[in-house]
Amino acid sequence: MIELPSGVHINNLIDDIRIFSWQAADILLYYSKLLEDSNDKSNILKNNSEEDPVTLADLKVNEIIITKINQNYKKINWDILSEENVKTSETFVNKNDWVWVLDPLDGTKDFIQGTGNYAMHLALNFKEKPYIGFVLIPDKNQLWITDGKKTWCEKRDGTKYKPNLSNNKNLKEMTLVTSKNHGNEILANLIQKINFRKVEIMGSIGCKIASIVRGDSDIYICLSLPGKSSPKDWDFAAPESILKAAGGAITDLDNQELTYGKTGFKQGGVIVATSNRSTHGSICLEIKKIIEDNGIYPL
């Protein structure tokens, strides 16, 4: 059994992060509203990168979450790995078994485009594996939480509801949720070969994994091209934590667990998330065979 650092109690920790998360939601919703006015957009965008944009909302949420954790837990031996801090060239040195992994705004492109498919990710990793996690989806008034044992969702008024994962579907019966802004031709070819029952297009990995936990979809496939950009630890840590505790699974194509803390924090190759832990391995094997038989991707 994993024990939290001395002086940290799970219920108190979740209570605190819940408060911080809804404060982050206020920031994200505020800037989302401002982005509807084109006159405000230039003031909110903090760089000119089309591939990896940063907004004032990213920075504000990053600041509030890190500040609140540091203020409330001054003597606890854990580190905080944040996407925004890495982007600003702050060197991250992992000195402890416990590491917070933060993405203050996953799905920044969707945030800018006004689709509502954006999320805040916050996970507490233990020995490079996600343990506790939070996926906040402000536009849906949803905060997905796992305490490492179970997953549930809360609305801002405290209303709670349980996951509703679908089970025992074969690959062609599944609804796939896939990227809106990060697709590629090889992934499109794979999706066509599998011939899913339905394909949903959605931004943010957190939003996609939450859709599996809600029962709106069954599977997500992330396929990174060699030599191109790939998702990072902060994209997957919190979504993985809520999916696994709910009964789903997320692995590489060989059904091996994701490893965090690698050089560059990269999560490359082919990653598969499904709603059913017991059938996940066979689904990965089936996808791998389709890739190999059709020469779709270099394995």
C-alpha positions in Angstrom: 0.0 0.0 0.0 1.3 3.4 -1.0 1.6 5.9 1.9 1.5 9.6 1.3 4.4 11.8 2.6 4.4 12.2 6.4 1.9 15.0 7.4 -0.3 14.6 4.3 -3.8 13.1 4.7 -5.6 12.0 1.6 -9.0 13.6 2.4 -7.5 16.9 3.4 -5.3 16.9 0.3 -8.3 16.3 -2.0 -10.3 19.0 -0.2 -7.4 21.5 -0.9 -6.9 20.5 -4.5 -10.7 20.7 -5.1 -10.7 24.3 -3.9 -7.6 25.2 -6.0 -9.1 23.5 -9.1 -12.3 25.5 -9.0 -10.3 28.7 -8.6 -8.4 27.6 -11.7 -11.8 27.0 -13.4 -12.7 30.6 -12.7 -9.5 31.8 -14.4 -10.0 29.6 -17.4 -13.6 30.5 -17.9 -12.8 34.2 -17.5 -10.2 34.2 -20.3 -12.3 31.9 -22.4 -15.0 34.5 -22.4 -12.5 37.3 -23.2 -11.2 35.3 -26.2 -14.7 35.6 -27.8 -13.7 39.2 -28.4 -11.0 39.4 -31.1 -9.8 42.7 -29.6 -8.8 40.8 -26.4 -7.1 37.8 -28.2 -3.8 39.5 -28.9 -3.5 40.5 -25.2 -4.2 36.9 -24.0 -1.9 35.1 -26.4 1.6 35.1 -25.0 3.5 33.7 -28.0 3.1 33.4 -31.8 3.5 29.7 -32.0 0.7 28.0 -34.0 1.9 24.5 -32.9 2.4 25.2 -29.2 0.6 28.4 -28.2 0.7 29.8 -24.7 -2.0 32.1 -23.2 -2.3 34.3 -20.2 -4.7 31.7 -18.8 -2.0 29.0 -18.9 0.4 31.2 -16.9 -2.2 32.3 -14.4 -3.4 28.8 -13.6 0.2 27.6 -13.4 0.9 30.3 -10.9 -2.1 29.7 -8.7 -1.8 25.9 -8.5 2.0 26.0 -7.7 1.6 28.8 -5.2 -1.3 27.2 -3.4 0.5 23.8 -3.1 3.7 25.4 -1.9 1.8 27.6 0.6 -0.3 24.8 2.1 2.4 22.2 2.2 5.6 24.0 3.0 7.5 21.2 4.7 6.5 18.3 2.4 9.2 16.6 0.3 7.7 16.6 -3.1 8.5 18.3 -6.4 6.3 20.1 -9.0 6.8 19.4 -12.7 4.9 21.9 -14.8 4.6 22.2 -18.5 4.9 26.0 -18.4 7.9 26.0 -16.1 9.7 23.6 -18.5 8.8 25.8 -21.4 10.5 28.8 -19.7 13.7 26.7 -19.4 13.5 26.2 -15.7 15.6 23.1 -15.1 13.6 20.4 -13.4 15.6 18.1 -11.1 13.6 15.3 -9.6 14.8 14.8 -6.0 11.9 13.0 -4.5 9.7 9.9 -5.0 6.6 12.2 -5.0 6.2 14.6 -7.9 3.2 16.8 -8.8 2.7 16.8 -12.6 0.8 19.9 -13.8 -0.6 20.9 -17.2 -2.5 24.2 -16.4 -4.2 24.2 -19.8 -4.4 21.0 -21.9 -6.0 21.7 -25.2 -4.8 25.3 -25.6 -5.7 25.4 -29.3 -9.3 24.4 -28.5 -9.3 26.9 -25.7 -8.4 29.6 -28.2 -10.8 28.3 -30.8 -13.7 28.4 -28.2 -14.7 24.7 -28.5 -14.8 24.1 -24.7 -12.6 21.0 -25.1 -9.8 22.0 -22.7 -8.8 20.9 -19.3 -6.4 21.3 -16.4 -4.4 18.2 -15.4 -2.9 17.7 -12.0 -1.4 14.4 -10.9 0.7 13.3 -7.9 3.1 10.7 -9.1 4.8 8.2 -6.8 8.1 6.7 -8.2 7.2 7.8 -11.7 3.7 6.4 -11.7 0.5 8.4 -11.4 -1.3 7.9 -8.1 -3.7 10.7 -7.2 -5.2 12.7 -10.1 -7.5 15.6 -11.1 -8.8 16.4 -14.5 -10.8 19.7 -14.5 -13.1 20.4 -17.5 -14.5 23.9 -16.7 -16.8 24.1 -19.7 -18.6 21.0 -18.6 -18.5 21.9 -14.9 -16.7 18.6 -14.2 -13.8 17.8 -11.9 -12.7 14.2 -12.2 -10.8 13.0 -9.1 -9.1 9.8 -8.1 -7.7 9.0 -4.7 -5.7 6.2 -6.1 -8.4 3.6 -5.5 -11.6 4.9 -7.1 -12.6 7.7 -9.5 -15.5 10.0 -9.3 -16.7 13.3 -10.8 -17.9 16.4 -9.0 -19.7 19.5 -10.1 -19.0 22.9 -8.6 -22.0 22.5 -6.3 -20.6 19.3 -4.9 -22.8 16.9 -6.8 -21.0 13.7 -7.4 -21.4 10.9 -9.9 -19.6 7.7 -10.8 -17.8 6.6 -13.9 -19.8 4.7 -16.5 -17.3 2.8 -18.6 -18.5 0.6 -21.3 -17.4 -3.0 -21.4 -16.9 -6.1 -23.5 -17.0 -4.5 -27.0 -14.8 -5.8 -29.8 -12.7 -3.3 -31.7 -15.1 -2.6 -34.5 -17.9 -2.0 -32.1 -16.1 0.7 -30.3 -16.4 4.5 -30.5 -13.0 6.1 -30.9 -12.3 9.5 -29.6 -9.4 11.2 -31.5 -7.6 14.5 -31.8 -9.0 17.6 -33.4 -5.7 19.5 -33.8 -3.1 16.8 -33.6 -4.1 14.3 -36.1 -1.8 12.9 -38.8 -2.2 10.8 -42.0 -0.8 7.6 -40.5 -3.3 7.7 -37.6 -6.1 8.5 -40.1 -5.1 5.5 -42.1 -5.1 3.2 -39.1 -8.5 4.5 -38.0 -9.8 3.8 -41.5 -8.4 0.3 -41.5 -10.0 -0.5 -38.1 -13.4 0.8 -39.2 -14.7 1.8 -35.8 -18.4 2.0 -35.2 -18.1 5.7 -34.6 -15.4 8.4 -34.4 -15.6 11.4 -32.2 -13.3 14.4 -32.7 -12.2 16.2 -29.6 -9.4 18.3 -28.2 -7.4 17.8 -25.0 -6.2 14.4 -23.9 -7.9 15.0 -20.5 -11.3 15.6 -22.2 -10.8 12.5 -24.4 -10.0 10.2 -21.4 -12.9 11.8 -19.4 -15.2 10.9 -22.3 -14.1 7.2 -21.9 -14.7 7.4 -18.2 -18.2 8.9 -18.7 -19.0 6.1 -21.2 -19.4 8.5 -24.2 -16.5 6.7 -26.0 -14.5 3.5 -25.7 -11.0 4.0 -26.9 -8.3 6.6 -27.6 -5.2 6.0 -29.8 -2.3 8.4 -29.7 0.2 7.9 -32.5 3.3 10.1 -32.5 5.4 10.3 -35.7 9.2 9.6 -35.4 11.1 12.9 -35.3 8.0 14.9 -34.7 6.6 16.3 -31.5 4.9 14.0 -29.1 2.8 14.3 -25.9 4.6 14.8 -22.6 4.2 13.5 -19.0 1.8 16.3 -18.1 -0.5 15.4 -21.0 -1.0 11.8 -19.7 -0.3 11.6 -15.9 -3.7 12.9 -14.6 -5.8 11.3 -17.3 -4.1 8.0 -16.8 -4.8 8.2 -13.0 -8.5 8.7 -13.4 -8.9 6.1 -16.1 -7.0 3.3 -14.3 -8.8 3.8 -11.0 -12.1 3.7 -12.9 -11.3 0.3 -14.4 -9.9 1.3 -17.7 -6.3 1.0 -18.9 -3.7 3.0 -20.8 -0.5 1.5 -22.1 1.8 1.4 -25.1 1.0 -0.9 -28.0 2.8 -3.8 -26.3 0.5 -3.4 -23.2 3.4 -2.0 -21.1 2.6 0.7 -18.6 3.7 4.3 -19.4 6.9 5.4 -17.9 7.3 8.9 -16.6 10.3 11.1 -15.9 12.2 10.1 -19.1 14.5 12.5 -20.9 12.4 15.4 -22.4 9.3 14.0 -20.5 8.2 12.5 -23.9 5.4 9.9 -24.3 6.0 8.8 -27.9 5.1 5.9 -30.1 1.6 4.4 -30.0 -0.4 4.8 -26.8 -3.8 3.1 -26.4 -6.4 3.9 -23.8 -9.5 1.7 -23.4 -12.5 1.4 -21.1 -11.9 -2.2 -20.0 -8.8 -3.3 -18.2 -9.5 -7.0 -18.8 -9.8 -6.8 -22.6 -7.2 -4.0 -23.0 -4.3 -6.4 -23.8 -6.1 -8.2 -26.6 -7.3 -4.9 -28.1 -3.7 -3.7 -28.2 -2.6 -6.9 -29.9 -5.4 -6.6 -32.5 -4.3 -3.0 -33.3 -0.7 -4.0 -33.5 -1.5 -6.8 -36.0 -3.5 -4.4 -38.2 -0.5 -2.0 -38.2 1.9 -4.7 -39.1 -0.3 -6.4 -41.7 -0.8 -3.1 -43.5 2.6 -1.5 -42.9 1.0 1.5 -41.4 3.6 2.5 -38.8 7.3 1.6 -38.0 7.1 -0.7 -35.0 
